[in-house]
Amino acid sequence: MKFNKLATSLIIAFAVPAASAGVITITIDDFSVAAAPSPLSANWTTPGGGSWTWTSVTPGSAAALVQSYVSGGNFVINTPNESNFAGSLTYATTVAYAGIGGTNGKLVFTAVNSDNPGNSINGVSVPDNSGLPATLSTAYASGGSVALNFLGSPVKAWDVSIDMIGVSFDCGSVNSGAYASMSDFLSALRQNANGSCVPVPGSLALLGVGGLAAALVARRRQAK
């Protein structure tokens, strides 16, 4: 009886690591290009391929945006007469993590500076500098659009800096890690000889312990 308990505990001990999940973060845009601010412009593209568009300004009149990559993505938004505004930064890149067994996807972004509290990105209120830097997140469906939607309450200007935009998800059978791209992550999976986030209960380590335990149990029964 004691031996049976020992064999069972050995199998469980090896099974637990196989079922654990790491948190994987894939960077979409890190604004790594150092550049001087551009002139006032309505639309522009980030180094990581993000495309900014104004979706609304109330009342409808000219609005301007200054951008810089020197310290993250620095969005300096100017509106007429303390207006409401909405703008979107959208990427062509998507992360289909479900295809490799990933779960619990999130769109994450790190805000490092904000001079006006109360404005939001993807529905998350961005604090002022007293609460920054901070990594904020919203749910992200596998293969969904990667976008930051800026929404401003009536304000003349909003200066907010975003240092990183990415997608994170849970991935079984690997350790937590951050990767510069999806291709880098998939390459790491291949190097570990496990091209999936799904835990593999039939791994060699687990089968080895299970086989050893079964053999010892059989020998003990023969000795009776």
GIHUDA-V90650 format. One line per field, one symbol per residue. phi: phi as a letter, one per 40 degrees, with the letter a starting at -180 (. if undefined). burial: b if it has 16 or more other C-alpha atoms within 10 Angstrom, else e. A space follows every 10 residues. Layout:
# GIHUDA-V90650
phi->???
burial->???
This chain:
# GIHUDA-V90650
phi->.ccdcccccc ccccccdccc bcbbbbccab fcccacdccd acbabcdcgc bcbcbaabcc adbbbbbabc bgccbbbbbc ffccaaabbb bccbbccccb gcbfcbcbab cbaacbchcb bfgccccccc bbcacbabcb cdgcccabbc bbcdacabbb bbcababbac bcgbccabbc accccccccc ccfacaccdb cccccccccc cccccccccc cccc
burial->eeeeeebeeb beebbeebbe bbbbbbbbbb bbeeeeeeee eeeeebebbb bbbbeebbee eebbbbbbbe bbbbbbbbbb eebbbbbbbb bebbbebbee bbbebbbbbb bbbbebbebb bbeeebbbbe eebeebbeeb bbeeebbbbb bbbebbbbbb bbbbbbbbbb bbbbeeeebe bbeebbeebe eeebebbbbe eeeeebeebb eebeeeeeee eeee
